[in-house]
Each structure stands twice: as structure tokens, then as C-alpha cells.
């Protein structure tokens, strides 16, 4: 953060670049977190899905 300028336009450009970089990083990290959450949810519900599928199959054969 040792960058300094005497011109307002340069300061605005520097701040804009910093803000853009920060937002892009936040979006990237948010996407990673979303992907991890979806994966965890899928893994957590997999045993229940398997049991439901088995129950449906069993009841279908019983008819």
C-alpha cells in the first residue's frame, strides 16, 4: 500500500483498481464457499436418498 499520487485522477484509478480487485476476490471466495457447501449437502443427504430409493423400490415390488 505504499503507492501514492499527487493527481486526483490517478488516485481514483488506483482506488477503482483496488476496489475491483477486492470485489473479484470476494466473488471468487464466495463461489468456492458455495461449491463446498453444495458438496457437503450432497454428501450429507446421500444416505437418506439411498434409503428412500430402497424404500420406494421395496414398496413398488410389494404391489
SULSULKA-V974908 format. One record per backbone hydrogen bond with DSSP energy under -0.5 kcal/mol. NH is the residue of the N-H (numbers start at 1). CO is the residue of the C=O. Records with the same first field share a line. If there is no record, write none. Layout:
# SULSULKA-V974908
NH: CO  CO
This chain:
# SULSULKA-V974908
11: 7
12: 8
13: 9
14: 10
15: 11
16: 12
17: 13
18: 14
19: 15
20: 16
21: 17
22: 18
23: 19
24: 20
25: 21
26: 22
27: 23
28: 24
29: 25
30: 26
31: 27
32: 28
33: 29
34: 30
35: 31
36: 32
37: 33
38: 34
39: 35
40: 36
41: 37
42: 38
43: 39
44: 40
45: 41
46: 42
47: 43
49: 45
50: 46
51: 47
52: 48
53: 49
54: 50
55: 51
56: 52
57: 53
58: 54
59: 55
60: 56
61: 57
62: 58
63: 59
